Amino acid sequence: QVQLVESGGGLVQAGGSLRLSCTASGSIFSISTMGWFRQAPGKQRELVASITSGGNRNYADSVKGRFTISGDNAKNTVYLQMNSLNSEDTAVYYCNAQVPIMNYWGKGTLVTVSS
């Protein structure tokens, strides 16, 4: 079992920045990839960014150049630095951890970008 706790969401003006954090606990040795997904009202959940245990990063085209995913192994925490936010980034952001044959999810943190 893996438990994920997100933090860092909130209200920000367009053009501003936020940093999300996700701390993992439990069977963290089995995690191969961690990532951030988001779900806007009326839309499907989509991948924002991911990072593998080897440090390989992947980004959605819509956030490339604006968002950065990073990890701190000592703190079992993954971060998502979000810059140049716009209204289309408004969503609930979910942390995800992949282990063999299973995905774990956090409860989500709301990011609201006001124009």
C-alpha positions in Angstrom: 0.0 0.0 0.0 1.1 3.5 -0.8 -0.4 6.7 0.7 -0.2 10.0 -1.0 -0.8 13.4 0.5 -0.9 16.5 -1.6 -0.6 20.1 -0.6 0.0 23.5 -2.1 -3.1 24.2 -4.1 -5.0 27.5 -3.8 -6.1 30.6 -5.6 -3.7 32.5 -7.8 -3.9 35.2 -10.4 -3.2 34.6 -14.0 0.5 34.8 -14.6 1.3 33.7 -11.1 3.0 30.6 -9.7 2.2 27.8 -7.3 4.1 24.8 -6.1 2.4 21.5 -5.3 3.8 18.9 -3.1 3.0 15.2 -2.8 4.5 13.1 0.0 4.4 9.3 -0.2 4.4 6.8 2.6 4.0 3.1 2.9 5.5 0.7 0.4 7.4 3.5 -1.4 10.2 1.1 -2.5 7.9 -0.3 -5.1 7.1 3.0 -6.8 8.3 3.2 -10.4 6.8 6.4 -11.5 5.1 9.4 -9.8 3.1 12.0 -11.5 0.6 14.7 -11.4 -2.8 14.5 -13.1 -5.5 17.1 -13.2 -9.2 17.2 -13.8 -11.1 20.3 -14.7 -14.9 20.6 -14.4 -16.6 18.6 -17.1 -13.4 17.2 -18.4 -11.5 13.9 -18.2 -8.5 13.5 -15.9 -5.3 14.1 -17.8 -1.6 13.6 -17.2 0.3 16.8 -16.4 3.7 15.6 -15.6 5.5 12.4 -14.4 8.9 11.4 -13.2 10.3 7.9 -13.1 12.5 6.4 -10.3 15.4 6.9 -12.8 14.7 10.6 -13.1 13.1 10.6 -16.6 10.4 13.3 -16.9 7.4 13.6 -19.1 5.1 16.6 -19.6 1.8 17.3 -21.3 2.3 19.6 -24.3 0.1 22.2 -22.6 2.4 22.7 -19.7 5.9 22.3 -21.3 8.1 25.2 -20.5 5.8 26.4 -17.6 5.7 23.4 -15.2 8.5 21.5 -13.7 8.3 18.2 -11.8 11.0 17.2 -9.4 11.6 14.8 -6.6 13.3 14.7 -3.2 14.0 11.1 -2.4 15.1 11.9 1.2 11.6 13.4 1.9 9.7 10.9 -0.3 8.2 14.0 -1.9 7.4 15.0 -5.5 6.9 18.6 -6.4 5.2 20.4 -9.3 6.3 23.9 -9.8 3.8 25.7 -11.9 4.6 29.1 -13.5 2.8 31.4 -15.9 -0.5 30.0 -14.8 -3.6 30.7 -16.8 -7.3 30.0 -16.4 -7.0 26.7 -18.4 -4.9 25.4 -15.6 -7.8 25.6 -13.1 -8.5 22.0 -12.0 -8.2 19.6 -9.1 -4.6 18.2 -9.2 -4.0 14.6 -8.2 -0.8 12.9 -7.2 -0.3 9.5 -8.7 2.1 6.7 -7.8 2.6 3.7 -10.1 3.7 0.3 -8.7 3.6 -3.0 -10.6 -0.1 -3.7 -11.6 -1.5 -0.9 -9.5 -2.0 2.9 -9.3 -2.4 4.9 -6.2 -4.0 8.3 -6.0 -4.0 11.2 -3.6 -7.3 13.0 -2.7 -6.4 16.0 -4.8 -5.8 19.6 -4.3 -7.7 22.4 -6.0 -5.9 25.0 -8.1 -7.9 28.0 -9.2 -6.5 30.6 -11.5 -8.3 33.9 -11.7 -8.1 36.0 -14.8 
